Amino acid sequence: MSLTVEQILAAQRANVETLFGLTTKAFAGVEKLVELHVSVARAALEESAEHANATLSAKDAQELLALQAALLQPLAEKTAAYSRHLYDISTSIQGEFSKVAEAKTAELHKSVSHFIDSNAKNAPAGTESAVAFAKSAATAANAAFESVQKAVKQATDITEANINAAANTALNATKSATPAAKKRST
């Protein structure tokens, strides 16, 4: 079985469409990252100005220490939220790329199976074992790919759970440390 010019052109068109689709998704992800960074920078600048004004208007050292202690908890919460947002953006982009890779792999598996089947029909007598081996190899490769996909999914789920646990632990530690710091300053 040989490929026709039309089939080659169709495959190339599909590949170009896939490339541009992935590029568009990547740029959308970069755009989200830029928006996040700009909003975080703007908020940090505004909060720094407010904190500086409050610090300059402090009447004594105890009030200054209380202001500093009060700054810790919101900072930790904002850092955790920022990290979570970054993680969500990156997993969203990775998910889009994974969907395309899975679709292309399924397409490739289908093409290989079709190629083997069509060539098996025209194969000379006595090549049945070679055809069976080719089918077996294609099936084994597909099974291996599916196993890798499942392992990556499990690793991603574990990583996400660990990130959430670490963020919660950090927030809880900051929440418990903030009242202690306020008590020491008064």
C-alpha positions in Angstrom: 0.0 0.0 0.0 1.5 3.3 -1.0 0.4 6.8 -0.1 -1.1 9.1 -2.6 -0.1 12.7 -3.0 -3.6 13.7 -1.7 -3.1 11.6 1.4 0.3 13.1 2.1 -1.1 16.6 1.7 -4.1 15.9 3.9 -1.7 14.5 6.6 0.5 17.6 6.3 -2.6 19.9 6.5 -3.7 18.1 9.6 -0.3 18.4 11.2 -0.1 22.2 10.4 -3.6 22.7 11.9 -2.5 20.8 15.0 0.7 22.9 15.3 -1.2 26.1 15.0 -3.9 24.9 17.4 -1.2 24.0 20.0 0.6 27.3 19.4 -2.7 29.2 20.0 -3.3 27.3 23.2 0.3 28.0 24.3 -0.1 31.7 23.7 -3.4 31.7 25.6 -1.5 30.2 28.5 1.3 32.8 28.3 -1.4 35.5 28.2 -2.9 34.1 31.4 0.5 34.1 33.0 1.2 37.7 32.0 -2.2 38.8 33.3 -1.6 37.0 36.6 1.8 38.6 37.0 0.6 42.1 36.2 -2.3 41.8 38.6 0.0 40.4 41.4 2.5 43.2 40.7 -0.2 45.9 40.8 -1.7 44.5 44.0 1.7 44.2 45.6 2.5 47.8 44.8 -0.8 49.1 46.2 -0.4 47.0 49.4 3.2 48.2 49.8 2.1 51.8 49.6 -0.7 51.2 52.1 1.6 49.4 54.5 4.3 52.0 54.2 1.8 54.7 55.0 0.5 52.7 58.0 4.0 52.1 59.2 4.9 55.8 58.9 1.9 56.7 61.0 2.6 54.2 63.7 2.7 55.9 67.1 5.0 53.5 68.9 7.1 50.4 68.5 4.3 48.1 69.7 2.0 49.4 67.0 4.8 49.0 64.4 5.3 45.4 65.5 1.6 44.7 65.3 1.4 46.1 61.8 4.3 43.8 60.8 2.7 40.8 62.4 -0.6 41.5 60.7 1.2 41.6 57.3 2.3 37.9 57.6 -0.9 36.0 57.3 -2.4 37.8 54.3 1.1 37.5 52.6 1.2 33.7 53.1 -2.4 33.3 51.9 -1.7 35.4 48.8 1.5 33.5 48.1 -0.4 30.2 48.3 -3.2 31.5 46.1 -0.6 32.8 43.6 1.1 29.4 43.5 -2.2 27.6 43.1 -3.1 29.9 40.2 0.3 29.3 38.5 -0.2 25.5 39.0 -3.8 25.7 37.5 -2.6 27.6 34.4 0.3 25.2 33.8 -1.9 22.0 34.3 -4.5 23.5 32.0 -1.9 24.0 29.2 -0.4 20.6 29.9 -3.9 19.1 29.7 -4.6 20.6 26.3 -1.3 19.3 25.0 -2.0 15.9 26.5 -5.4 15.7 24.8 -3.8 16.4 21.4 -1.1 13.9 22.0 -3.6 11.2 23.0 -5.7 11.9 19.9 -2.7 11.8 17.6 -1.5 8.6 19.2 -5.0 7.0 18.8 -4.9 8.2 15.2 -1.5 6.7 14.7 -2.5 3.4 16.3 -5.6 3.2 14.0 -3.4 4.0 10.9 -0.9 1.3 11.9 -3.6 -1.3 12.4 -5.2 -0.4 9.1 -1.8 -0.6 7.4 -1.1 -4.0 8.9 -4.6 -5.3 8.0 -4.5 -4.0 4.5 -1.1 -5.5 3.9 -2.1 -8.8 5.5 -4.8 -9.2 2.9 -2.2 -9.0 0.1 0.5 -10.9 1.9 1.8 -14.0 0.3 1.0 -17.4 1.8 3.2 -18.4 4.8 3.6 -14.9 6.2 0.8 -15.3 8.7 3.2 -15.5 11.6 4.9 -12.2 10.6 1.5 -10.5 10.3 0.5 -11.9 13.7 3.8 -10.6 15.2 3.2 -7.1 13.7 -0.3 -7.0 15.1 1.0 -8.2 18.5 3.8 -5.6 18.5 1.3 -2.8 17.6 -1.1 -4.0 20.4 1.8 -4.2 22.9 3.0 -0.7 22.0 -0.5 0.7 22.4 -0.8 -1.0 25.8 2.5 0.3 26.9 1.5 3.9 25.9 -1.8 3.5 27.9 0.2 2.3 30.9 2.5 5.3 30.7 -0.5 7.7 30.4 -2.1 6.1 33.5 1.2 6.4 35.4 1.5 10.1 34.4 -2.1 10.8 35.5 -1.5 9.1 38.9 1.8 11.1 39.4 -0.1 14.3 38.5 -2.8 13.6 40.9 -0.3 12.8 43.7 1.6 16.0 42.9 -1.5 18.1 43.1 -2.5 16.5 46.4 1.0 17.2 47.8 0.9 20.8 46.6 -2.5 21.3 48.2 -1.4 19.7 51.5 1.8 21.8 51.6 -0.2 25.0 50.9 -2.7 24.2 53.6 0.1 23.4 56.1 1.8 26.6 55.3 -1.4 28.6 55.7 -2.2 26.9 59.0 1.3 27.5 60.3 1.0 31.2 59.4 -2.4 31.5 61.0 -1.2 30.0 64.3 2.0 32.1 64.2 0.3 35.4 63.6 -1.6 35.6 66.9 1.6 34.6 68.7 3.5 37.4 67.1 0.7 39.9 67.9 0.8 38.8 71.5 4.6 39.3 71.7 4.3 42.8 70.2 1.7 44.0 72.8 
